[in-house]
Amino acid sequence: MLQKVVRSAVIDAPIERVWSVLRDFNSHDAWHDVVDQSRIEAGRQSSEVGCIRAFTLKDGSFIREQLLSLDDREHRFTYCIVEATVPLERYISTVTLKPVTDGNRTFWHWESSFKAPPGRERELVDLVAQGVYEAGFNNMRRHLLERRDRRPREASIMPAALPIGCRSVVVSAYGGVESMTLRDTEAPAPGPGEVRIQQRFAGVNFIDVYLRRGWIPPMFPLPGTPGMEASGSVIDIGPGVTSLMGGDRVAYMGPVAGSYTTVRTVPQDWVVRVPAHVEDDVAAALLLKGITADYLLQDLGRVRPGSRWLVHAAAGGVGLLLCAWARRLGARVVGTVSNEDKARLAREHGCEHVIITSDYRFAEDVRGVFGEGADVIVDGLGEAAFDENFSALAPCGHWISLGQASGVPRAVSPDLLISKSASFSRPVAFAYVATRARLNERAERLWAALADGTLRAPVIERHPLQDAARAHQRLESRRTTGALVLAT
């Protein structure tokens, strides 16, 4: 007869924080007192379904367990014992987490079934229920509390009140990449409402190029460090920070440049937690671009089934996300790219028709697909494409100027817009995440779109921090697809 053990508990921590520990199938020796040492066999990843962890308990027992399933959306995993000195035959167990609705806490449900030798049923049920499950709940609570003041493993051990030495890319003069150098700098201790982050990746975006060139001087006084987004782990927090704690995996985007660095102190309102199913490099590559795609679709373009979109640089970081997301929401999408390889990628991400052009001529092709033109144009090209964009715009259409790769576009006159009853906008992403609530709302939509397959993690081109100049050259060459990040 199979024995069944069911135990539940509420953990005073957000679900993503608890899940980030539990989904690592080899983490239990770090938080559970009964486990002595553990390793994943055959060099597999600790979150890879099918992997086997071999571990010893403090009493000398030896166990091998296999991960049978792992679901990041449902926060659930199942595992079984494949070999053990403890007589738990046909043991299979499932862990499930649920958010508690009346607070930022987590409901943890742990259940198992197994066959015990005759006469030892009660002994082994108590062992699993109390020695493993109940003890595990208490151990996890203590582990998460300890993490509040503990720096991540890669961070230097320094007093919380002191600055931390770091390395930053500094631009000393507006212009070319030769002005970018790596220097020793400091990240100050977090003040009220701030967190200090040990960064692992920084996103590279066209706005970083614009700042380096001196196109937006008020936003980038010299000397300055470029970069608007990054991912990493919280080192420590300042007074008044209640939503984050040491060790949390996070990403941030903010209106003040400075992310090309190894450690940074930023306001908590810029920061979101990164769910377990999103890797650090993906978070750094996607947060700003994904939230840009979200506000373009939801706020400015007001996407709807059948709406006609023209997306320039359709194989770029924002372009791929925008094309895929718009298509999933029912829009028709035409994209422009510079070569056939990029055209293939754009088609794979939802473009109904792709225009390959190197001379900014596309309006005739757009009208050939859409008839009277595009309802929404997302333009990162700038001045060289100005006339073609207006020609490609449908009556009552909306033209969104998102960038200026070919130079700053001329002013759009009201008389020009009146001729098509059109509208024009030149948005800044940070205005659409002006509050922490809005940032979290948009980030949750982004993470959910990744989880359900609406968006795919992009091809990511990685460069070390000291090669930031090379990353800028690659971005400006228009030979890249997907996203670029700097490994810090």
Order of alpha helices (4+ residues) and beta strands (2+ residues): beta-alpha-alpha-beta-beta-beta-beta-beta-beta-alpha-alpha-beta-beta-beta-alpha-beta-beta-beta-beta-alpha-beta-alpha-beta-alpha-beta-alpha-beta-alpha-beta-alpha-beta-alpha-beta-alpha-beta
